[in-house]
């Protein structure tokens, strides 16, 4: 969902062309909504052929998706209010937490889970930030909902791929992973509710392009988690009781028009969190990190609790969703995430249960 102004992405997308559904139809069950992306090896090849090396080298010219902007609330009470409804930690949820622990790559070394997702809306290429999450299918990526699905048009993004640890000029050292399906809370595709602006995308086995001078073949590199590791998952963590490290690839303009970031370097903000709400964005249970000057492009980047800088692993407690200019000055000064609760765990479990073909090449 890509605006051309500082306004919220969902509103801006209403001006874009209607997108065709790519390789599948949507199906909803309970509170989890799933939509297919690339289902078969032929579908994967179609997406791969779109993202040939020459196109990826032009990544700097694509528009970074923005998490949307929100001015300071009109009252301090609104800025500090908690969610109107919070899920309690159930026995089932406790079991889920025990199962989702951060995982290092199989070949050892530090994790390399963070990266960019590239996709197309309305015939134009865009990108967001994202991260790999530990899962039993070893193939799950977490990002913002607006980096995968447009609720205004009721359509998923086209040609969706995840590139962990991307190089500055289109390099893909740890592979390219084509999206197989998107799992979301039903209120994101149904209402564009920013309380649920997150998505867990199941991806196919990765590949790299082998060859040169326009003559390339896909070379299988295996499952995402095996290659880069996966972040853990932290749910029902009350703000103000923990500190968080937020990551992303910001590149867009600040409110005053300056561009201090180029989107080529992974950036981080660290600090404590607080509840926040934005009724105009249908956000009733947001979690805010301040200070943070992230700009467009950071959307979907992970929020990690207990982040280990040596292992580069932590517990995923949110994703960049909205940017804030609380002091109404020249730069963004905060970023917020949806509250990751038991319902988030249900969405995650749907993505972790999806299977993909054994080989895509």
C-alpha positions as CSV (number, residue, x, y, z in Angstrom):
1,X,0.0,0.0,0.0
2,X,1.9,3.0,-1.3
3,X,1.0,6.6,-0.8
4,X,2.6,9.5,-2.6
5,X,2.1,11.8,0.3
6,X,2.5,11.7,4.1
7,X,-1.1,10.4,4.4
8,X,-1.9,6.9,5.6
9,X,-1.2,4.1,3.1
10,X,-4.6,2.6,3.2
11,X,-6.3,5.8,2.1
12,X,-3.7,6.5,-0.5
13,X,-4.2,3.2,-2.2
14,X,-7.8,4.0,-3.1
15,X,-6.3,5.9,-6.0
16,X,-4.4,2.9,-7.4
17,X,-5.5,0.6,-10.1
18,X,-7.5,-2.5,-9.2
19,X,-5.0,-5.4,-8.9
20,X,-5.6,-8.9,-10.4
21,X,-5.5,-11.7,-7.9
22,X,-2.3,-13.6,-8.5
23,X,-2.1,-17.4,-8.3
24,X,-4.9,-18.2,-5.9
25,X,-8.0,-17.1,-4.0
26,X,-8.6,-16.0,-0.5
27,X,-10.1,-18.2,2.3
28,X,-11.1,-17.1,5.8
29,X,-11.7,-19.3,8.8
30,X,-12.4,-17.9,12.2
31,X,-10.2,-14.8,12.9
32,X,-7.5,-15.8,10.5
33,X,-7.6,-14.8,6.8
34,X,-5.3,-16.5,4.3
35,X,-4.7,-15.7,0.7
36,X,-2.6,-17.6,-1.8
37,X,0.2,-16.0,-3.7
38,X,2.4,-18.3,-5.8
39,X,1.1,-21.9,-5.4
40,X,2.9,-24.0,-7.9
41,X,6.5,-24.3,-9.3
42,X,5.2,-22.6,-12.4
43,X,3.9,-19.7,-10.3
44,X,7.2,-19.4,-8.5
45,X,9.1,-19.3,-11.8
46,X,6.8,-16.5,-13.1
47,X,7.6,-14.4,-10.0
48,X,11.3,-15.3,-10.2
49,X,11.5,-14.3,-13.9
50,X,10.0,-10.9,-12.9
51,X,12.8,-10.3,-10.4
52,X,15.8,-11.1,-12.6
53,X,19.1,-9.5,-11.5
54,X,18.7,-6.5,-13.8
55,X,15.4,-5.5,-12.1
56,X,16.8,-6.0,-8.6
57,X,19.7,-3.8,-9.4
58,X,17.2,-1.0,-9.9
59,X,15.9,-1.4,-6.3
60,X,17.0,2.1,-5.3
61,X,14.6,3.6,-7.8
62,X,11.6,1.8,-6.4
63,X,9.3,3.6,-3.9
64,X,9.7,2.6,-0.2
65,X,6.4,1.8,1.4
66,X,5.6,4.1,4.3
67,X,4.1,3.1,7.6
68,X,1.8,6.1,7.4
69,X,2.0,9.2,9.6
70,X,0.1,10.3,12.7
71,X,0.3,13.6,14.4
72,X,0.3,14.0,18.2
73,X,-3.0,13.0,19.8
74,X,-5.2,15.8,21.0
75,X,-4.9,14.8,24.6
76,X,-2.3,13.1,26.8
77,X,-4.9,10.6,27.9
78,X,-5.3,9.4,24.3
79,X,-1.5,9.0,24.0
80,X,-1.2,6.7,27.0
81,X,-4.4,4.7,26.9
82,X,-4.2,1.0,26.8
83,X,-6.1,-1.4,24.4
84,X,-9.8,-1.5,24.7
85,X,-9.7,-5.3,24.7
86,X,-6.6,-7.4,25.5
87,X,-6.3,-11.2,25.2
88,X,-5.2,-13.0,28.4
89,X,-2.5,-15.6,28.2
90,X,-4.2,-18.9,28.0
91,X,-2.8,-22.4,28.5
92,X,-2.8,-22.8,24.7
93,X,-0.9,-19.5,24.4
94,X,1.7,-20.5,26.9
95,X,2.4,-23.7,24.9
96,X,2.8,-21.5,21.8
97,X,5.3,-19.3,23.5
98,X,7.3,-22.3,24.6
99,X,7.5,-23.5,21.0
100,X,8.5,-20.3,19.3
101,X,12.1,-19.6,20.3
102,X,14.7,-17.9,18.2
103,X,16.8,-20.2,16.0
104,X,20.2,-19.7,14.5
105,X,21.1,-20.8,10.9
106,X,21.8,-24.5,10.5
107,X,25.3,-23.8,9.2
108,X,26.1,-21.8,12.4
109,X,27.1,-18.2,12.9
110,X,24.9,-15.2,13.5
111,X,21.4,-15.0,12.2
112,X,20.7,-12.9,9.1
113,X,16.9,-12.7,9.4
114,X,16.3,-9.1,8.5
115,X,15.8,-7.9,5.0
116,X,13.5,-6.4,2.4
117,X,10.3,-7.5,0.7
118,X,9.8,-6.4,-2.9
119,X,6.4,-6.4,-4.6
120,X,4.1,-4.7,-7.0
121,X,0.9,-2.7,-6.6
122,X,-0.8,-1.2,-9.6
123,X,2.0,-2.0,-12.0
124,X,4.7,-0.2,-9.9
125,X,7.4,-1.8,-7.7
126,X,7.7,-1.0,-4.0
127,X,9.5,-2.4,-1.0
128,X,9.2,-2.8,2.8
129,X,11.3,-4.2,5.6
130,X,10.7,-7.7,7.1
131,X,12.3,-10.6,9.1
132,X,12.3,-14.4,9.2
133,X,10.5,-16.0,12.1
134,X,11.2,-19.4,13.5
135,X,8.5,-21.9,12.5
136,X,8.0,-25.6,12.1
137,X,7.9,-25.2,8.3
138,X,11.1,-23.2,8.4
139,X,9.5,-20.7,6.0
140,X,7.8,-17.8,7.6
141,X,8.4,-14.0,7.2
142,X,6.9,-11.3,9.4
143,X,6.1,-7.9,7.9
144,X,3.4,-5.2,8.1
145,X,-0.1,-6.0,6.7
146,X,0.2,-3.0,4.3
147,X,3.3,-4.6,2.8
148,X,1.4,-7.6,1.6
149,X,-2.3,-6.8,1.2
150,X,-4.4,-3.8,0.2
151,X,-7.7,-3.8,2.1
152,X,-9.0,-0.9,0.0
153,X,-8.9,-2.9,-3.1
154,X,-9.2,-6.3,-1.4
155,X,-6.1,-7.6,-3.2
156,X,-2.8,-9.1,-2.3
157,X,0.5,-7.6,-3.6
158,X,1.8,-9.1,-6.8
159,X,5.2,-10.7,-7.3
160,X,6.0,-10.7,-3.6
161,X,9.5,-11.8,-2.6
162,X,11.7,-11.6,0.5
163,X,15.4,-10.9,0.3
164,X,17.3,-11.3,3.6
165,X,20.4,-9.4,4.1
166,X,20.2,-7.6,0.8
167,X,23.2,-6.0,-0.8
168,X,23.2,-2.2,-1.7
169,X,22.9,-2.8,-5.4
170,X,20.5,-5.7,-5.7
171,X,22.7,-8.5,-4.4
172,X,20.9,-11.5,-2.8
173,X,23.6,-13.3,-0.8
174,X,21.2,-15.4,1.2
175,X,18.7,-16.1,-1.5
176,X,15.3,-15.0,-2.9
177,X,12.1,-16.4,-1.3
178,X,8.9,-16.2,-3.3
179,X,5.7,-15.7,-1.2
180,X,3.4,-18.7,-1.2
181,X,0.6,-17.4,1.0
182,X,-0.3,-14.5,3.4
183,X,-1.8,-15.1,6.8
184,X,-3.5,-12.1,8.5
185,X,-6.1,-11.3,11.1
186,X,-9.4,-10.9,9.3
187,X,-9.8,-7.3,10.4
188,X,-6.8,-6.2,8.2
189,X,-8.2,-7.3,4.9
190,X,-11.8,-6.8,6.1
191,X,-11.5,-3.3,7.6
192,X,-8.0,-2.0,7.2
193,X,-7.8,-1.9,11.0
194,X,-4.4,-0.8,12.1
195,X,-4.7,-2.9,15.3
196,X,-3.9,-5.8,12.9
197,X,-1.4,-4.3,10.5
198,X,0.8,-7.4,10.5
199,X,1.2,-10.3,8.2
200,X,3.0,-13.6,8.3
201,X,4.0,-14.8,4.8
202,X,4.8,-18.4,4.1
203,X,7.6,-18.6,1.5
204,X,8.9,-21.2,-0.9
205,X,12.4,-22.6,-0.9
206,X,14.9,-20.0,-1.8
207,X,17.0,-19.6,-4.9
208,X,19.8,-17.5,-6.4
209,X,20.4,-16.6,-9.9
210,X,23.4,-18.4,-11.4
211,X,24.9,-17.1,-14.7
212,X,25.8,-13.8,-16.3
213,X,25.2,-11.5,-19.2
214,X,21.4,-12.1,-19.1
215,X,21.7,-15.9,-19.2
216,X,20.6,-17.0,-15.7
217,X,19.2,-20.1,-14.2
218,X,17.5,-20.6,-10.8
219,X,19.7,-22.4,-8.3
220,X,17.9,-23.9,-5.2
221,X,19.4,-22.8,-1.8
222,X,16.9,-24.5,0.5
223,X,14.6,-23.3,3.3
224,X,14.7,-19.8,4.6
225,X,15.2,-20.6,8.3
226,X,18.0,-23.1,7.5
227,X,19.9,-20.3,5.8
228,X,19.3,-17.3,7.9
229,X,17.7,-18.5,11.2
230,X,14.5,-17.2,12.7
231,X,13.4,-14.7,15.3
232,X,11.4,-16.0,18.3
233,X,7.8,-14.7,19.0
234,X,6.7,-12.8,22.1
235,X,3.0,-12.3,22.7
236,X,1.0,-10.5,25.4
237,X,3.9,-8.5,26.6
238,X,2.6,-5.4,28.4
239,X,4.3,-2.1,27.2
240,X,6.5,-0.2,29.7
241,X,7.7,-3.5,31.2
242,X,10.4,-4.1,28.6
243,X,12.7,-2.4,26.2
244,X,12.7,-3.1,22.5
245,X,15.0,-2.8,19.5
246,X,13.2,-1.9,16.3
247,X,14.8,-2.4,12.9
248,X,14.2,-1.4,9.3
249,X,15.5,0.1,6.1
250,X,14.1,3.7,6.1
251,X,14.5,5.8,3.0
252,X,11.6,8.1,2.5
253,X,11.3,11.8,3.3
254,X,10.8,13.2,6.8
255,X,8.0,15.7,7.3
256,X,10.3,18.6,6.4
257,X,11.3,16.9,3.2
258,X,14.8,15.9,4.1
259,X,16.0,12.3,3.5
260,X,18.6,11.3,6.1
261,X,18.4,7.6,5.1
262,X,18.9,5.9,1.8
263,X,17.4,2.5,2.5
264,X,20.6,0.7,1.9
265,X,21.6,0.3,5.5
266,X,19.7,-1.5,8.3
267,X,18.8,1.0,11.0
268,X,17.7,0.5,14.6
269,X,15.9,2.4,17.3
270,X,16.0,1.3,20.9
271,X,14.0,2.2,24.0
272,X,11.0,1.5,26.1
273,X,7.4,1.2,24.9
274,X,4.0,2.7,25.9
275,X,0.4,2.2,24.9
276,X,-0.9,4.6,22.2
277,X,-4.2,5.0,20.2
278,X,-5.1,6.7,17.0
279,X,-8.9,6.6,16.5
280,X,-8.6,8.2,13.1
281,X,-6.6,5.2,12.0
282,X,-8.8,2.7,13.9
283,X,-5.9,2.0,16.2
284,X,-7.1,1.2,19.7
285,X,-4.3,-0.9,21.0
286,X,-1.1,0.4,19.6
287,X,2.4,0.1,21.1
288,X,4.7,3.1,20.6
289,X,8.5,3.4,20.7
290,X,10.0,6.9,21.2
291,X,12.4,8.3,20.2
292,X,12.6,6.9,16.7
293,X,13.0,8.8,13.4
294,X,12.1,6.0,11.0
295,X,10.7,7.1,7.7
296,X,9.1,5.3,4.7
297,X,10.8,2.0,4.0
298,X,10.9,0.9,7.6
299,X,7.4,-0.6,7.4
300,X,7.3,-4.2,8.5
301,X,10.7,-4.2,10.2
302,X,10.8,-6.3,13.4
303,X,10.5,-5.2,17.0
304,X,12.7,-7.5,19.1
305,X,12.8,-8.1,22.9
306,X,16.0,-9.3,24.5
307,X,17.9,-8.8,21.3
308,X,21.3,-10.5,21.4
309,X,23.7,-8.4,19.2
310,X,26.1,-11.3,18.8
311,X,23.6,-13.9,17.7
312,X,21.4,-11.2,16.2
313,X,18.3,-12.9,17.6
314,X,15.5,-11.9,19.9
315,X,11.8,-12.3,20.4
316,X,9.5,-10.6,17.9
317,X,6.9,-8.5,19.7
318,X,5.7,-6.2,16.8
319,X,6.4,-4.7,13.4
320,X,6.8,-1.1,12.3
321,X,3.3,0.1,11.3
322,X,2.8,3.9,11.9
323,X,5.2,6.7,12.2
324,X,4.5,9.7,14.5
325,X,5.4,13.3,14.5
326,X,4.4,14.0,18.1
327,X,6.1,17.4,18.5
328,X,4.9,18.6,15.0
329,X,8.5,19.5,14.0
330,X,10.6,18.5,11.0
331,X,11.2,14.9,11.7
332,X,9.3,11.8,12.8
333,X,10.0,11.1,16.4
334,X,8.2,7.8,17.1
335,X,7.0,4.6,15.5
336,X,4.2,2.3,16.6
337,X,3.3,-1.4,16.2
338,X,0.1,-3.3,16.6
339,X,-0.1,-5.1,20.0
340,X,1.0,-8.7,19.5
341,X,-1.4,-10.8,21.5
342,X,-3.0,-14.3,21.4
343,X,-4.8,-13.5,18.2
344,X,-1.4,-12.7,16.6
345,X,-0.4,-16.2,17.7
346,X,-3.3,-17.7,15.9
347,X,-2.3,-15.9,12.7
348,X,1.3,-17.0,13.1
349,X,0.3,-20.7,13.6
350,X,-1.7,-20.6,10.3
351,X,1.4,-19.4,8.4
352,X,3.7,-21.9,10.2
353,X,1.4,-24.8,9.3
354,X,1.4,-24.1,5.5
355,X,3.5,-26.4,3.3
356,X,5.3,-25.6,0.1
357,X,6.8,-27.8,-2.7
358,X,10.0,-29.5,-1.9
359,X,11.8,-27.8,-4.7
360,X,11.0,-24.8,-6.9
361,X,13.7,-25.1,-9.6
